[in-house]
Amino acid sequence: MAVADVFDIEKNKVAKVELNDAIFGAEISEAAIYDVVKMQLASRRAGTSATKGRNDVSGGGKKPWRQKGTGRARSGTSRSPIWRGGGIVFGPQPRDYSYSVPKKVRKKALISALSMKVKEEKMTILQNFPMESISTRAFQKVVNLFGLKKALFVVDHDDVILMKSSRNLKNVKMIRSEGINVYDVLNYEHLVLLEPSIKKIEGALLS
């Protein structure tokens, strides 16, 4: 098993922790990552775009002119798609874009994303993150100390003080270990794990 340094919020090395190679040192599967990220982005699409067909637009109840004898092309309704103000043919309608990939693929993709962060040396482990009161400034000070420009923090439990201290920072996101996902891990340059969350992540991915 690989061994990683554990820091406190003052960037002092305070311990070491063993990382399971099956999670943090696995072979990276770009195909699995692609499939899962594509699935996540598709699931986030609103799917609310819509256009009105000829049956949905108002008017058009009366035949514009008689069928024959006018010298003009025959027409049954002013709501025809070829008329200005008419309905749209084959326009988008509300739909659900979400779909699912196998659970094994999702696990493989997350393991690949975590292994990639370790390989790129973009993962930091904090022993804890003690804060007595809500303070964005104090949180930002720690972020700056570690040189984190865009970071995803993973905690093992809900910490209201920590959550509220970080929520105003646009380049920082904080999630619980249960909510860790491939897109967020890849979307943020640095991954910061609180030490207790490691065992929870390993337990979930090895189950």
C-alpha positions in Angstrom: 0.0 0.0 0.0 1.1 3.5 -0.7 1.7 5.9 2.2 0.7 9.5 2.1 1.5 12.5 4.3 -1.2 13.9 6.5 -1.2 17.6 7.2 -2.8 19.9 9.7 -4.4 23.3 8.6 -1.0 25.0 9.2 0.6 22.7 6.6 2.6 20.8 9.1 3.1 17.0 8.5 1.5 15.4 11.5 1.1 11.8 10.4 1.1 9.3 7.6 -1.8 7.2 6.2 -1.9 4.1 4.1 -3.8 4.3 0.9 -5.4 1.2 -0.7 -3.7 0.7 -4.0 -7.0 -0.8 -5.4 -8.5 2.7 -4.9 -5.7 5.2 -5.1 -3.2 3.4 -7.2 -5.3 1.6 -9.8 -4.9 1.6 -13.5 -6.6 4.6 -15.1 -9.5 3.8 -17.4 -10.2 6.8 -19.7 -13.1 5.0 -21.3 -14.9 4.5 -18.0 -14.3 8.1 -17.0 -15.7 9.3 -20.3 -18.8 7.2 -20.0 -19.6 8.3 -16.5 -18.9 12.0 -17.0 -21.1 11.9 -20.1 -23.8 10.3 -18.1 -23.5 12.9 -15.3 -23.7 15.8 -17.7 -26.7 14.3 -19.5 -28.5 13.8 -16.2 -28.0 17.5 -15.3 -29.6 18.7 -18.5 -32.9 20.4 -17.8 -34.6 19.1 -21.0 -37.2 21.9 -20.9 -36.7 23.3 -24.4 -40.0 23.2 -26.3 -41.6 24.7 -29.5 -45.2 24.9 -30.5 -46.5 22.8 -33.4 -49.4 23.7 -35.7 -51.9 22.4 -33.2 -50.4 24.5 -30.3 -50.3 28.0 -31.9 -53.3 30.2 -31.7 -55.6 31.0 -34.6 -55.9 29.2 -37.9 -59.4 28.0 -37.5 -60.7 29.4 -40.7 -59.5 28.4 -44.2 -57.7 31.5 -45.5 -59.3 31.4 -49.0 -61.4 29.1 -51.1 -59.7 26.0 -52.5 -59.9 26.9 -56.2 -60.2 29.9 -58.5 -58.0 32.4 -56.7 -54.8 31.7 -58.6 -52.9 31.2 -55.3 -51.7 27.9 -53.8 -54.3 26.0 -51.9 -54.1 26.5 -48.1 -56.1 25.1 -45.2 -54.8 27.1 -42.3 -52.7 30.1 -41.5 -51.0 28.1 -38.8 -49.2 26.0 -41.4 -45.4 25.6 -40.7 -44.6 27.4 -44.0 -46.5 30.5 -42.9 -45.2 33.2 -40.7 -46.5 32.7 -37.2 -47.2 29.0 -38.0 -46.2 26.0 -36.0 -42.7 24.5 -35.9 -42.1 21.1 -37.5 -40.1 18.5 -35.6 -39.1 21.1 -32.9 -37.7 20.1 -29.5 -40.1 18.9 -26.9 -39.5 18.4 -23.1 -37.6 15.2 -22.5 -35.5 13.4 -19.9 -31.9 13.1 -21.1 -30.7 11.0 -18.2 -29.5 7.5 -18.5 -27.5 5.1 -16.4 -24.3 3.1 -16.8 -23.5 -0.1 -14.9 -22.5 0.2 -11.3 -19.2 -1.5 -12.0 -18.3 1.1 -14.6 -19.2 4.0 -12.2 -16.9 2.5 -9.5 -14.1 2.0 -12.0 -14.4 5.5 -13.2 -14.3 7.0 -9.7 -11.3 4.8 -8.8 -9.6 6.0 -12.0 -10.3 9.6 -11.1 -8.9 9.2 -7.6 -5.8 7.4 -8.8 -5.3 10.1 -11.4 -5.2 12.8 -8.7 -2.7 10.8 -6.7 -0.5 10.2 -9.8 -0.6 13.9 -10.6 0.2 14.8 -7.0 -3.0 16.9 -6.8 -4.5 15.2 -3.7 -3.9 16.6 -0.1 -5.0 14.9 3.1 -5.9 16.9 6.1 -6.0 15.4 9.6 -9.0 17.7 10.4 -10.2 21.2 9.8 -11.1 22.7 13.2 -13.0 26.0 13.1 -14.6 27.6 16.2 -16.8 30.0 14.2 -18.0 30.7 10.7 -15.2 32.6 8.9 -14.7 32.8 5.1 -11.5 34.7 5.7 -10.0 32.0 8.0 -11.0 29.3 5.5 -9.5 31.3 2.6 -6.2 31.6 4.6 -5.9 27.8 4.7 -6.7 27.5 1.0 -4.0 30.1 0.2 -1.5 28.4 2.5 -1.7 25.2 0.5 -1.8 27.0 -2.8 -5.2 25.7 -3.8 -6.7 27.5 -6.8 -9.6 25.3 -7.4 -10.3 22.7 -4.8 -12.8 20.0 -3.9 -13.0 19.3 -0.2 -14.4 15.9 0.9 -15.5 15.5 4.5 -16.8 12.5 6.4 -19.8 14.2 8.1 -21.8 17.4 7.9 -19.9 20.3 9.5 -22.1 23.4 9.4 -19.3 25.8 10.4 -17.0 24.4 7.7 -19.7 24.3 5.0 -20.8 27.9 5.7 -17.2 29.1 5.8 -16.5 27.8 2.3 -19.7 28.4 0.5 -18.9 32.0 -0.6 -15.6 30.9 -2.3 -16.5 30.3 -6.0 -13.5 28.0 -6.6 -14.1 25.8 -3.6 -16.7 23.0 -3.2 -17.3 20.9 -0.2 -19.1 17.6 -0.3 -19.5 14.5 2.0 -17.7 11.3 1.2 -21.0 9.7 0.1 -21.4 12.3 -2.6 -18.0 12.1 -4.2 -18.3 11.7 -7.9 -16.2 11.5 -11.1 -17.2 14.9 -12.6 -16.4 16.9 -9.4 -13.1 15.1 -8.8 -12.0 16.0 -12.4 -13.5 19.4 -12.5 -11.5 20.7 -9.6 -7.8 20.9 -9.9 -7.0 19.8 -6.3 -8.7 17.1 -4.2 -8.6 17.7 -0.4 -9.6 14.7 1.8 -10.2 14.9 5.5 -8.5 11.8 6.9 -11.7 10.1 8.3 -13.3 10.3 4.8 -10.6 8.0 3.3 -11.9 4.9 5.0 -15.5 5.7 4.0 -14.5 6.1 0.4 -12.5 2.9 0.4 -15.3 1.0 2.1 -17.9 2.2 -0.4 -15.7 1.4 -3.5 -14.5 -2.0 -2.2 -18.0 -3.3 -1.2 
